[in-house]
Amino acid sequence: MEKNYILTLNNDKKYALVNSLKYNDKDYVYLSLLSDYKEYMICEVIDEEVLEVKDKNLLGQLILEFSKIS
């Protein structure tokens, strides 16, 4: 994934790249909606595709991992 800081996803909404991390050999990004910073998504990055994490257990673990990043 390129180092773009603003992403437009398939839902035509623009998100800011807040942070990224590697977890269990996979790449994840934390995105915040530009028009409402309270709306966020945590997504897995596969090649150039950004896929929202739907698994509640994985999502919880990723939130913990992102909270450790300063």
MOPAC internal coordinates of N, CA, C and O (Angstrom, degrees):
PM7 1SCF
backbone

  N    0.0000 0     0.00 0     0.00 0    0    0    0
  C    1.4447 1     0.00 0     0.00 0    1    0    0
  C    1.5138 1   109.39 1     0.00 0    2    1    0
  O    1.2310 1   120.17 1   -46.78 1    3    2    1
  N    1.2990 1   117.28 1   133.22 1    3    2    1
  C    1.4513 1   121.64 1   177.90 1    5    3    2
  C    1.5140 1   109.98 1   -65.57 1    6    5    3
  O    1.2310 1   120.47 1   -15.24 1    7    6    5
  N    1.3135 1   116.70 1   164.76 1    7    6    5
  C    1.4543 1   121.55 1   179.07 1    9    7    6
  C    1.5234 1   110.08 1   -86.11 1   10    9    7
  O    1.2310 1   120.39 1  -123.85 1   11   10    9
  N    1.3229 1   116.87 1    56.15 1   11   10    9
  C    1.4573 1   121.58 1   172.88 1   13   11   10
  C    1.5160 1   107.66 1   -82.94 1   14   13   11
  O    1.2310 1   120.71 1   -38.33 1   15   14   13
  N    1.3127 1   116.26 1   141.67 1   15   14   13
  C    1.4528 1   119.48 1   179.79 1   17   15   14
  C    1.5183 1   112.05 1  -102.55 1   18   17   15
  O    1.2310 1   119.88 1   165.63 1   19   18   17
  N    1.3288 1   117.84 1   -14.37 1   19   18   17
  C    1.4529 1   123.57 1   175.48 1   21   19   18
  C    1.5209 1   107.70 1  -121.57 1   22   21   19
  O    1.2310 1   120.78 1   -55.23 1   23   22   21
  N    1.3242 1   116.11 1   124.77 1   23   22   21
  C    1.4568 1   121.26 1  -179.53 1   25   23   22
  C    1.5189 1   109.53 1  -119.75 1   26   25   23
  O    1.2310 1   120.47 1   -42.88 1   27   26   25
  N    1.3172 1   116.70 1   137.12 1   27   26   25
  C    1.4537 1   121.58 1   171.25 1   29   27   26
  C    1.5155 1   106.68 1  -105.40 1   30   29   27
  O    1.2310 1   120.71 1   -62.36 1   31   30   29
  N    1.3203 1   116.25 1   117.64 1   31   30   29
  C    1.4603 1   120.74 1  -176.70 1   33   31   30
  C    1.5203 1   110.68 1   -92.17 1   34   33   31
  O    1.2310 1   120.80 1    -2.74 1   35   34   33
  N    1.3166 1   116.07 1   177.26 1   35   34   33
  C    1.4656 1   121.79 1  -177.79 1   37   35   34
  C    1.5195 1   113.14 1   -59.34 1   38   37   35
  O    1.2310 1   119.85 1   158.90 1   39   38   37
  N    1.3355 1   117.89 1   -21.10 1   39   38   37
  C    1.4580 1   120.74 1   178.38 1   41   39   38
  C    1.5306 1   112.11 1   -83.08 1   42   41   39
  O    1.2310 1   120.63 1  -172.11 1   43   42   41
  N    1.3417 1   116.40 1     7.89 1   43   42   41
  C    1.4675 1   125.08 1   179.97 1   45   43   42
  C    1.5237 1   113.70 1    63.02 1   46   45   43
  O    1.2310 1   120.12 1  -162.30 1   47   46   45
  N    1.3236 1   117.38 1    17.70 1   47   46   45
  C    1.4600 1   121.41 1   175.21 1   49   47   46
  C    1.5226 1   108.49 1   -98.90 1   50   49   47
  O    1.2310 1   121.06 1   -31.58 1   51   50   49
  N    1.3396 1   115.57 1   148.42 1   51   50   49
  C    1.4608 1   121.04 1  -179.67 1   53   51   50
  C    1.5253 1   109.50 1  -100.08 1   54   53   51
  O    1.2310 1   121.54 1   -47.92 1   55   54   53
  N    1.3261 1   114.65 1   132.08 1   55   54   53
  C    1.4509 1   122.52 1  -178.66 1   57   55   54
  C    1.5247 1   110.10 1  -122.44 1   58   57   55
  O    1.2310 1   121.16 1   -36.06 1   59   58   57
  N    1.3236 1   115.38 1   143.94 1   59   58   57
  C    1.4601 1   121.30 1   173.33 1   61   59   58
  C    1.5234 1   108.32 1   -91.81 1   62   61   59
  O    1.2310 1   120.80 1   -41.88 1   63   62   61
  N    1.3039 1   116.08 1   138.12 1   63   62   61
  C    1.4627 1   121.44 1   174.85 1   65   63   62
  C    1.5241 1   107.30 1   -78.24 1   66   65   63
  O    1.2310 1   120.61 1   -67.90 1   67   66   65
  N    1.3234 1   116.44 1   112.10 1   67   66   65
  C    1.4583 1   121.81 1  -179.00 1   69   67   66
  C    1.5216 1   110.37 1   -85.26 1   70   69   67
  O    1.2310 1   120.97 1   133.65 1   71   70   69
  N    1.3357 1   115.75 1   -46.35 1   71   70   69
  C    1.4604 1   119.86 1  -179.70 1   73   71   70
  C    1.5154 1   109.67 1  -164.40 1   74   73   71
  O    1.2310 1   120.95 1   -12.40 1   75   74   73
  N    1.3136 1   115.78 1   167.60 1   75   74   73
  C    1.4609 1   121.29 1   177.18 1   77   75   74
  C    1.5189 1   108.48 1  -142.42 1   78   77   75
  O    1.2310 1   121.20 1   -24.24 1   79   78   77
  N    1.3269 1   115.31 1   155.76 1   79   78   77
  C    1.4617 1   119.99 1   177.76 1   81   79   78
  C    1.5171 1   109.71 1  -155.94 1   82   81   79
  O    1.2310 1   121.80 1   -17.20 1   83   82   81
  N    1.3248 1   114.17 1   162.80 1   83   82   81
  C    1.4673 1   122.02 1   173.53 1   85   83   82
  C    1.5161 1   106.34 1  -107.60 1   86   85   83
  O    1.2310 1   120.47 1   -51.65 1   87   86   85
  N    1.3332 1   116.71 1   128.35 1   87   86   85
  C    1.4614 1   122.57 1  -179.13 1   89   87   86
  C    1.5209 1   107.67 1  -138.34 1   90   89   87
  O    1.2310 1   120.41 1   -54.15 1   91   90   89
  N    1.3131 1   116.82 1   125.85 1   91   90   89
  C    1.4734 1   122.25 1  -176.82 1   93   91   90
  C    1.5302 1   111.48 1    50.30 1   94   93   91
  O    1.2310 1   120.94 1  -135.22 1   95   94   93
  N    1.3212 1   115.82 1    44.78 1   95   94   93
  C    1.4702 1   124.00 1   177.46 1   97   95   94
  C    1.5292 1   113.89 1    63.90 1   98   97   95
  O    1.2310 1   120.02 1  -159.28 1   99   98   97
  N    1.3216 1   117.57 1    20.72 1   99   98   97
  C    1.4584 1   121.74 1   175.53 1  101   99   98
  C    1.5163 1   108.75 1  -123.31 1  102  101   99
  O    1.2310 1   120.51 1   -28.38 1  103  102  101
  N    1.3353 1   116.63 1   151.62 1  103  102  101
  C    1.4544 1   122.23 1  -179.26 1  105  103  102
  C    1.5208 1   110.50 1   -97.20 1  106  105  103
  O    1.2310 1   121.13 1   -46.20 1  107  106  105
  N    1.3390 1   115.45 1   133.80 1  107  106  105
  C    1.4556 1   121.98 1   179.95 1  109  107  106
  C    1.5250 1   110.02 1  -129.76 1  110  109  107
  O    1.2310 1   120.88 1   -28.62 1  111  110  109
  N    1.3291 1   115.92 1   151.38 1  111  110  109
  C    1.4558 1   121.56 1   176.24 1  113  111  110
  C    1.5241 1   109.26 1  -129.04 1  114  113  111
  O    1.2310 1   121.48 1   -31.38 1  115  114  113
  N    1.3202 1   114.78 1   148.62 1  115  114  113
  C    1.4563 1   123.26 1   174.05 1  117  115  114
  C    1.5211 1   105.42 1  -107.43 1  118  117  115
  O    1.2310 1   120.53 1   -61.60 1  119  118  117
  N    1.3213 1   116.58 1   118.40 1  119  118  117
  C    1.4624 1   122.33 1  -176.84 1  121  119  118
  C    1.5190 1   110.04 1  -116.51 1  122  121  119
  O    1.2310 1   120.76 1   -36.09 1  123  122  121
  N    1.3236 1   116.16 1   143.91 1  123  122  121
  C    1.4572 1   122.00 1   177.08 1  125  123  122
  C    1.5293 1   108.44 1  -123.55 1  126  125  123
  O    1.2310 1   120.68 1   -46.16 1  127  126  125
  N    1.3314 1   116.31 1   133.84 1  127  126  125
  C    1.4605 1   120.89 1   179.83 1  129  127  126
  C    1.5277 1   109.31 1   -63.64 1  130  129  127
  O    1.2310 1   120.03 1   -48.72 1  131  130  129
  N    1.3191 1   117.54 1   131.28 1  131  130  129
  C    1.4611 1   120.88 1  -177.58 1  133  131  130
  C    1.5238 1   112.32 1   -63.35 1  134  133  131
  O    1.2310 1   120.18 1   141.16 1  135  134  133
  N    1.3192 1   117.26 1   -38.84 1  135  134  133
  C    1.4620 1   120.22 1  -175.79 1  137  135  134
  C    1.5292 1   113.24 1   -80.61 1  138  137  135
  O    1.2310 1   119.84 1   166.11 1  139  138  137
  N    1.3309 1   117.91 1   -13.89 1  139  138  137
  C    1.4652 1   122.33 1   179.36 1  141  139  138
  C    1.5177 1   108.06 1  -155.37 1  142  141  139
  O    1.2310 1   120.43 1   -84.33 1  143  142  141
  N    1.3244 1   116.79 1    95.67 1  143  142  141
  C    1.4641 1   121.27 1  -174.00 1  145  143  142
  C    1.5243 1   113.63 1   -60.80 1  146  145  143
  O    1.2310 1   120.00 1   163.37 1  147  146  145
  N    1.3538 1   117.61 1   -16.63 1  147  146  145
  C    1.4653 1   120.47 1   179.60 1  149  147  146
  C    1.5266 1   111.80 1   -74.73 1  150  149  147
  O    1.2310 1   120.33 1   160.89 1  151  150  149
  N    1.3297 1   116.98 1   -19.11 1  151  150  149
  C    1.4625 1   121.12 1   177.88 1  153  151  150
  C    1.5278 1   108.07 1   -91.68 1  154  153  151
  O    1.2310 1   120.86 1   -57.34 1  155  154  153
  N    1.3158 1   115.96 1   122.66 1  155  154  153
  C    1.4613 1   119.89 1  -176.50 1  157  155  154
  C    1.5251 1   110.26 1  -135.78 1  158  157  155
  O    1.2310 1   121.42 1   -12.99 1  159  158  157
  N    1.3148 1   114.88 1   167.01 1  159  158  157
  C    1.4601 1   122.56 1   175.73 1  161  159  158
  C    1.5206 1   108.12 1  -141.35 1  162  161  159
  O    1.2310 1   121.04 1   -36.03 1  163  162  161
  N    1.3193 1   115.62 1   143.97 1  163  162  161
  C    1.4538 1   120.89 1   169.50 1  165  163  162
  C    1.5153 1   105.64 1  -113.89 1  166  165  163
  O    1.2310 1   121.33 1   -53.73 1  167  166  165
  N    1.3247 1   115.06 1   126.27 1  167  166  165
  C    1.4606 1   120.49 1  -171.41 1  169  167  166
  C    1.5171 1   111.23 1  -130.91 1  170  169  167
  O    1.2310 1   121.48 1   -29.38 1  171  170  169
  N    1.3174 1   114.77 1   150.62 1  171  170  169
  C    1.4586 1   121.24 1   170.56 1  173  171  170
  C    1.5197 1   107.78 1   -90.58 1  174  173  171
  O    1.2310 1   120.98 1   -39.53 1  175  174  173
  N    1.3212 1   115.73 1   140.47 1  175  174  173
  C    1.4578 1   121.10 1   178.16 1  177  175  174
  C    1.5197 1   107.81 1  -106.57 1  178  177  175
  O    1.2310 1   121.03 1   -60.48 1  179  178  177
  N    1.3334 1   115.63 1   119.52 1  179  178  177
  C    1.4585 1   122.20 1   177.41 1  181  179  178
  C    1.5121 1   106.52 1  -122.45 1  182  181  179
  O    1.2310 1   121.21 1   -66.57 1  183  182  181
  N    1.3286 1   115.29 1   113.43 1  183  182  181
  C    1.4661 1   122.18 1  -171.33 1  185  183  182
  C    1.5288 1   107.34 1    55.77 1  186  185  183
  O    1.2310 1   119.00 1    64.15 1  187  186  185
  N    1.2999 1   119.51 1  -115.85 1  187  186  185
  C    1.4646 1   122.39 1   179.39 1  189  187  186
  C    1.5284 1   111.64 1  -105.73 1  190  189  187
  O    1.2310 1   120.46 1  -174.44 1  191  190  189
  N    1.3282 1   116.73 1     5.56 1  191  190  189
  C    1.4616 1   120.86 1  -176.55 1  193  191  190
  C    1.5336 1   110.51 1   -95.17 1  194  193  191
  O    1.2310 1   120.96 1   -41.19 1  195  194  193
  N    1.3302 1   115.77 1   138.81 1  195  194  193
  C    1.4609 1   122.86 1  -179.74 1  197  195  194
  C    1.5231 1   107.78 1  -112.33 1  198  197  195
  O    1.2310 1   120.65 1   -64.61 1  199  198  197
  N    1.3545 1   116.35 1   115.39 1  199  198  197
  C    1.4597 1   121.68 1  -175.64 1  201  199  198
  C    1.5298 1   110.26 1  -117.75 1  202  201  199
  O    1.2310 1   120.36 1   -55.03 1  203  202  201
  N    1.3264 1   116.93 1   124.97 1  203  202  201
  C    1.4562 1   121.42 1  -178.94 1  205  203  202
  C    1.5256 1   110.64 1   -63.53 1  206  205  203
  O    1.2310 1   120.53 1   -44.61 1  207  206  205
  N    1.3351 1   116.59 1   135.39 1  207  206  205
  C    1.4599 1   122.13 1   177.14 1  209  207  206
  C    1.5295 1   107.66 1   -76.85 1  210  209  207
  O    1.2310 1   120.38 1   -57.11 1  211  210  209
  N    1.3222 1   116.88 1   122.89 1  211  210  209
  C    1.4651 1   122.63 1  -178.49 1  213  211  210
  C    1.5322 1   112.46 1  -104.84 1  214  213  211
  O    1.2310 1   120.22 1   154.76 1  215  214  213
  N    1.3344 1   117.19 1   -25.24 1  215  214  213
  C    1.4609 1   122.38 1  -178.65 1  217  215  214
  C    1.5343 1   109.43 1   -66.21 1  218  217  215
  O    1.2310 1   120.21 1   -63.31 1  219  218  217
  N    1.3314 1   117.20 1   116.69 1  219  218  217
  C    1.4708 1   122.48 1  -175.00 1  221  219  218
  C    1.5277 1   112.09 1   -62.12 1  222  221  219
  O    1.2310 1   119.86 1   139.96 1  223  222  221
  N    1.3235 1   117.87 1   -40.04 1  223  222  221
  C    1.4656 1   120.65 1   179.86 1  225  223  222
  C    1.5231 1   111.00 1   -65.80 1  226  225  223
  O    1.2310 1   120.57 1   133.82 1  227  226  225
  N    1.3214 1   116.52 1   -46.18 1  227  226  225
  C    1.4602 1   120.78 1   178.28 1  229  227  226
  C    1.5204 1   110.00 1   -63.93 1  230  229  227
  O    1.2310 1   120.21 1   137.63 1  231  230  229
  N    1.3130 1   117.21 1   -42.37 1  231  230  229
  C    1.4602 1   121.35 1   179.99 1  233  231  230
  C    1.5304 1   110.56 1   -59.26 1  234  233  231
  O    1.2310 1   120.46 1   135.70 1  235  234  233
  N    1.3275 1   116.73 1   -44.30 1  235  234  233
  C    1.4604 1   120.58 1   177.57 1  237  235  234
  C    1.5141 1   112.31 1   -60.52 1  238  237  235
  O    1.2310 1   120.26 1   136.88 1  239  238  237
  N    1.3221 1   117.12 1   -43.12 1  239  238  237
  C    1.4616 1   120.62 1   179.37 1  241  239  238
  C    1.5251 1   111.11 1   -66.12 1  242  241  239
  O    1.2310 1   120.54 1   140.07 1  243  242  241
  N    1.3263 1   116.57 1   -39.93 1  243  242  241
  C    1.4633 1   119.75 1   179.39 1  245  243  242
  C    1.5268 1   111.85 1   -66.49 1  246  245  243
  O    1.2310 1   120.32 1   142.48 1  247  246  245
  N    1.3304 1   116.99 1   -37.52 1  247  246  245
  C    1.4713 1   119.41 1   176.42 1  249  247  246
  C    1.5212 1   109.97 1   -60.34 1  250  249  247
  O    1.2310 1   120.62 1   137.89 1  251  250  249
  N    1.3415 1   116.42 1   -42.11 1  251  250  249
  C    1.4676 1   119.63 1   176.64 1  253  251  250
  C    1.5245 1   111.50 1   -62.00 1  254  253  251
  O    1.2310 1   120.59 1   136.38 1  255  254  253
  N    1.3227 1   116.47 1   -43.62 1  255  254  253
  C    1.4656 1   120.22 1   179.91 1  257  255  254
  C    1.5276 1   111.65 1   -64.11 1  258  257  255
  O    1.2310 1   120.32 1   137.52 1  259  258  257
  N    1.3238 1   116.99 1   -42.48 1  259  258  257
  C    1.4715 1   120.02 1   178.77 1  261  259  258
  C    1.5391 1   110.34 1   -65.21 1  262  261  259
  O    1.2310 1   119.93 1   146.95 1  263  262  261
  N    1.3353 1   117.75 1   -33.05 1  263  262  261
  C    1.4674 1   120.31 1  -179.01 1  265  263  262
  C    1.5253 1   111.81 1   -68.82 1  266  265  263
  O    1.2310 1   119.89 1   160.19 1  267  266  265
  N    1.3244 1   117.82 1   -19.81 1  267  266  265
  C    1.4726 1   122.18 1   178.86 1  269  267  266
  C    1.5232 1   112.27 1   -79.48 1  270  269  267
  O    1.2310 1   120.56 1   163.02 1  271  270  269
  N    1.3302 1   116.54 1   -16.98 1  271  270  269
  C    1.4699 1   120.72 1  -178.19 1  273  271  270
  C    1.5196 1   108.89 1   -80.91 1  274  273  271
  O    1.2310 1   120.99 1   -52.01 1  275  274  273
  N    1.3224 1   115.72 1   127.99 1  275  274  273
  C    1.4627 1   118.35 1   179.41 1  277  275  274
  C    1.5032 1   111.96 1   -98.25 1  278  277  275
  O    1.2310 1   120.10 1   180.00 1  279  278  277

